[in-house]
Amino acid sequence: MTGIQFRPRRILIYTVLVLAAAFFLMPIFMVVITAFKNPADINLETVWSLPNPIDLQGFAEAVNAFLPNLRNSFILVVPATILSALMGSMNGYVLSKWKFRGANIIFPLMLFGMFIPYQSILIPLFQFLNSIGLYGGIPGLIVAHVVYGLPITTLIFRNYYAEVPTEMVEAGSIDGAGFFGIYRHIMFPISLPGFVVVIIWQFTQIWNEFLFAVTLTSTDNQPITVQLSQLAGGEAVKWNLPMAGALLAALPTLLVYILLGQYFIRGLLAGSVKG
């Protein structure tokens, strides 16, 4: 009787969830079917029609337009993600396991950086990078993303390392391990879930970022997001081209999440429950 009583409610819940999912997937469906259409077949009357026949011209043109910028994006994202993850790991290790004067002040100040909009620091950042000779190149963009990513990476690792028993750190200290020895032999080997969360987060944020990319780099060093914004330029837009470009630009972040996604929720929730 209980199962029969609650069945209509469950059906209603699943119906609402399916409708919500369909609503949020509509733009993705639109992007996919438009990317495979011939430009001559794209109009308001056929906007929801499936491509017939399938045309790959948009993907071919997008790949040719993206190749230099794709290289720039990987040169930017890989070192920026690794550096911010390692530095965030070290910060989280220090703030969770090493007590020192001012730690309760430094950590909130670091977290405050998460809430500073890009636009508010754009001019000072430009002046700083220009003064040290890094403006216009990818190294300057790497510095900007590493510094801007430290608050969130530090928070994630601090919460993760807070679950590690302090007795393990004390045992390592008794055995003669120093600050870096404890991190290398105790903390780092058990940090895989935390690193997965940070890598997915930072890779996605840096890959999709546009404001720093368009303002802090020269034309030859711009990443893929800047080139994507230029695919729809002109008066007569071939809509299959920017749609195909959007799919190609989203593919690396999608692959990263598919490969590492099984650890994402586990690492994200680390430190959220005590006891």
MOBEL-V236006 format. One record per pair of residues at least 12 apart in sequence whose ideal C-beta (glycine too) atoms are under 6 Angstrom apart, sorted by the first residue. I is the first residue (numbers start at 1). GAP is how many residues later the second one is. D is the distance in Angstrom with one decimal. If there is no record, write none. Layout:
# MOBEL-V236006
I_GAP_D ; I_GAP_D
This chain:
# MOBEL-V236006
31_212_4.9 ; 31_215_5.7 ; 33_17_5.8 ; 33_18_5.8 ; 34_205_5.6 ; 34_206_5.9 ; 34_209_4.3 ; 35_23_5.6 ; 35_205_5.7 ; 35_208_4.0 ; 35_209_4.1 ; 35_212_5.6 ; 36_15_4.1 ; 36_18_4.8 ; 37_14_4.4 ; 37_18_6.0 ; 37_203_5.3 ; 38_17_4.3 ; 39_199_4.3 ; 39_201_5.6 ; 42_197_5.0 ; 58_182_3.6 ; 58_183_4.8 ; 58_186_3.7 ; 59_185_4.5 ; 61_180_5.5 ; 62_182_4.5 ; 62_183_4.1 ; 62_186_5.5 ; 66_158_5.9 ; 66_161_6.0 ; 69_154_5.8 ; 69_155_4.5 ; 69_158_4.1 ; 70_154_5.5 ; 72_149_5.7 ; 72_151_4.9 ; 73_150_4.1 ; 73_151_4.4 ; 75_63_5.5 ; 76_62_5.3 ; 76_65_5.6 ; 76_147_5.6 ; 77_126_5.9 ; 77_129_5.0 ; 77_130_5.3 ; 79_63_5.7 ; 80_62_4.6 ; 80_65_4.4 ; 80_66_5.5 ; 80_126_5.3 ; 81_118_5.8 ; 81_121_4.5 ; 81_122_5.0 ; 83_63_4.9 ; 84_62_4.7 ; 84_65_3.9 ; 84_69_5.2 ; 84_118_5.3 ; 85_110_5.7 ; 85_113_4.5 ; 85_114_5.9 ; 88_62_6.0 ; 88_65_2.5 ; 88_66_4.8 ; 88_69_5.2 ; 89_68_4.9 ; 91_63_4.1 ; 92_62_5.5 ; 92_65_2.7 ; 92_66_4.0 ; 92_69_5.1 ; 93_68_5.7 ; 93_90_5.4 ; 93_94_5.3 ; 95_12_5.4 ; 95_63_5.0 ; 96_62_4.9 ; 96_65_4.1 ; 96_66_4.9 ; 97_72_5.1 ; 110_41_5.1 ; 110_44_5.6 ; 111_40_5.4 ; 113_38_4.2 ; 114_37_4.3 ; 114_38_5.8 ; 118_93_5.0 ; 136_82_4.2 ; 137_84_5.5 ; 138_83_5.1 ; 140_76_5.9 ; 141_75_5.5 ; 141_76_5.7 ; 144_68_5.3 ; 145_61_4.9 ; 149_53_5.3 ; 153_45_4.9 ; 156_41_5.6 ; 156_42_5.6 ; 157_37_5.3 ; 159_112_3.1 ; 160_34_4.0 ; 160_110_4.3 ; 160_111_5.4 ; 162_109_4.8 ; 163_107_6.0 ; 163_108_5.3 ; 168_18_5.6 ; 169_13_5.7 ; 172_14_5.1 ; 193_70_5.0 ; 193_73_5.1 ; 193_74_3.3 ; 194_73_5.2 ; 196_64_4.8 ; 196_67_3.9 ; 196_71_5.3 ; 197_67_5.9 ; 197_70_3.8 ; 197_71_5.1 ; 200_56_6.0 ; 200_57_5.9 ; 200_60_5.7 ; 200_64_5.7 ; 203_53_5.3 ; 204_49_4.8 ; 207_46_5.4 ; 210_15_4.7 ; 213_12_5.5 ; 213_13_5.2 ; 214_12_5.1 ; 224_25_5.3 ; 228_17_5.1 ; 228_21_5.2 ; 231_14_4.7
